[in-house]
């Protein structure tokens, strides 16, 4: 490994830490709109996450995300974008904040958080309770989502790549 201006050089002349990473994740479950209590609809989001710098990610835990979200009847395959905060060790959280425009033309934000519990590690890494907020930050729906370990784990693991 060479050096450049006192910094270690990695593959193709990139400095370690300056190289980021990408991965993809799918979460699915149900959404219940507050205007229709007791009536659930299928819910899903498929996102790609990107960290510009591994070093910056280690410091702040943030990654940018983009993808597609389905929360009928207000959002059917709409684009979403936002951030994830991945802090499983120190803060013991993985937080999702995804903004999207519904089919009704209104702005919404999905906000959810996995609270990591080492005694219930599998459940806490795969279960995401979330809320959908309107543009006034009022809750308009609740979601219960999970990561399908049986069907999606291999795809998720293979999606992790340097960027």
C-alpha positions in Angstrom: 0.0 0.0 0.0 1.4 3.4 -1.0 1.1 6.8 0.6 -0.1 10.1 -0.6 0.5 13.3 1.4 0.8 11.2 4.5 -2.4 9.2 3.9 -2.6 5.5 3.0 -3.6 4.8 -0.5 -6.0 2.0 -1.2 -7.2 0.3 -4.4 -6.9 2.4 -7.6 -5.3 5.3 -5.7 -8.4 5.9 -3.4 -7.7 6.9 0.1 -9.3 4.6 2.7 -12.2 6.3 4.3 -12.9 8.5 1.3 -14.4 5.4 -0.4 -18.0 4.9 0.5 -20.4 2.0 0.1 -23.8 1.1 -1.2 -26.4 -1.5 -0.3 -30.1 -2.2 -1.0 -32.8 -3.1 1.4 -36.5 -4.1 1.2 -38.9 -3.8 4.1 -42.5 -4.9 3.9 -45.6 -5.3 6.1 -48.7 -3.3 6.6 -49.9 0.3 6.8 -53.0 1.6 8.7 -54.2 5.0 7.8 -55.6 7.0 10.7 -58.6 8.0 8.6 -59.4 4.2 8.2 -58.8 2.7 11.7 -58.6 -1.1 11.8 -58.2 -1.4 8.0 -54.7 -2.5 6.9 -53.1 -2.3 3.5 -49.9 -4.0 2.2 -46.8 -1.8 2.7 -43.4 -2.0 1.2 -40.3 0.1 0.5 -37.3 -0.9 -1.6 -34.3 1.4 -1.1 -30.7 1.8 -2.2 -28.4 3.4 0.4 -25.2 5.3 -0.3 -22.5 6.6 1.9 -20.1 9.0 0.2 -17.3 8.2 2.7 -16.9 5.3 5.0 -15.0 7.5 7.4 -17.8 10.1 7.5 -20.3 7.3 8.0 -18.4 5.9 11.0 -18.5 9.3 12.6 -22.2 10.2 11.9 -23.9 7.0 10.9 -25.7 8.6 8.0 -26.4 7.2 4.6 -28.5 8.7 1.8 -31.4 6.6 0.5 -33.5 6.5 -2.6 -36.1 4.1 -3.7 -39.8 3.2 -4.2 -42.5 3.1 -1.6 -45.9 1.5 -1.7 -48.6 2.5 0.9 -52.0 2.1 -0.7 -54.3 3.8 -1.3 -52.3 7.0 -1.1 -48.9 5.9 -2.5 -48.6 3.2 -5.1 -45.0 2.7 -6.2 -43.9 6.4 -5.6 -40.3 7.6 -5.5 -38.9 8.2 -2.0 -35.7 9.6 -0.7 -34.1 10.5 2.6 -31.6 9.3 5.2 -30.9 6.4 7.4 -28.9 6.7 10.6 -27.1 3.4 11.3 -25.8 3.3 14.9 -26.2 -0.3 16.1 -23.4 -0.2 18.7 -23.3 3.2 20.4 -26.9 4.5 20.1 -28.3 1.1 19.4 -30.6 2.4 16.6 -31.2 2.2 12.9 -33.4 5.1 11.9 -35.3 5.7 8.6 -36.6 9.0 7.4 -38.1 8.8 3.9 -39.9 11.6 2.1 -42.3 11.0 -0.7 -45.2 12.6 -2.6 -48.3 10.5 -2.5 -50.6 9.8 -5.4 -52.8 12.6 -4.0 -50.0 15.1 -4.6 -49.4 15.7 -0.9 -46.0 15.5 0.8 -45.4 12.7 3.4 -42.5 11.4 5.5 -42.1 7.9 6.8 -40.2 8.0 10.1 -39.3 4.7 11.8 -36.6 3.3 14.1 -35.2 -0.1 14.9 -34.1 -0.2 18.5 -31.3 -2.7 18.7 -31.6 -5.1 21.7 -28.7 -7.6 21.8 -30.8 -10.1 23.7 -33.4 -10.0 20.9 -31.0 -9.2 18.1 -32.7 -10.9 15.2 -36.1 -9.3 15.9 -34.6 -5.9 16.6 -32.6 -5.9 13.3 -35.6 -7.0 11.2 -38.6 -5.3 12.7 -39.3 -1.6 11.9 -42.3 0.2 13.4 -42.9 3.4 11.6 -45.3 6.4 11.2 -46.2 8.4 8.1 -46.4 12.1 8.8 -48.1 14.8 6.6 -46.5 18.1 5.6 -47.5 19.5 9.0 -45.7 16.7 10.8 -49.0 15.2 12.0 -49.2 11.4 12.1 -51.5 10.1 9.4 -50.6 6.4 9.4 -48.8 3.7 11.3 -46.7 0.9 9.7 -45.4 -2.4 10.9 -42.7 -3.7 8.6 -40.1 -6.4 8.7 -37.1 -7.6 6.7 -37.7 -11.1 5.3 -34.6 -13.0 6.4 -35.6 -16.1 4.5 -36.2 -14.6 1.1 -34.1 -11.3 1.2 -31.0 -11.9 3.3 -28.8 -13.2 0.5 -29.8 -10.4 -1.8 -29.2 -7.9 0.9 -25.7 -9.2 1.8 -24.7 -9.4 -1.9 -25.8 -5.7 -2.4 -23.1 -4.3 -0.1 -20.4 -2.9 -2.4 -17.7 -0.2 -2.2 -18.7 3.0 -4.0 
